[in-house]
Amino acid sequence: MRLFVLLIAISLVCLGLQFEPMLSLAEWHRQLILNGQWWRILSGNFTHTNFAHFGMNLAALWVISFIFKPSVKTLLLVLSVLSLAVGLLNFLSDMTSYVGLSGVLHGLFASFALREALDGRKSSWLLIIGVIAKVAWELTMGASQSTSELINARIAVESHLFGVISGLLFAVTTHYAPQLKALKAPHR
């Protein structure tokens, strides 16, 4: 029930950012961030080009949440970390502006799947291979033209890559951090 409430809240935030003047104040914009509007690093992930883009991204968030069933705390943490990571890593691309949750969604999927795999669910390795293959395809062959037309924008495949890399690193870090801490603890 709490996860459902969180997903409703995230959906409402994204909906609120669809309308002007909020959209113009929230989109990821390289020059405006460099001029001090740092909140755009996070908020740009929650804005969208149109309602088709909004609907696709929010549907994916809901599906990912119901497949992996993260706790509210886990979803908020991973969503926050990946939003920051994708927002910052976008500076490594030549993008001047960016909107959409898809980079973060790729990261959520990769992170949750890898965490399951590291916890012993062997079939989750197929999910990891699948998301990596999807992004590799997009980077080499190009993104879906029909999706690009639907959202009325170029698909930022770089953000998908940044999301997957960040999600995988987050899963590895959070999985092995307790074990590393135990190794460093003084023995009595």
Disulfide bonds with the S-S distance in Angstrom:
none
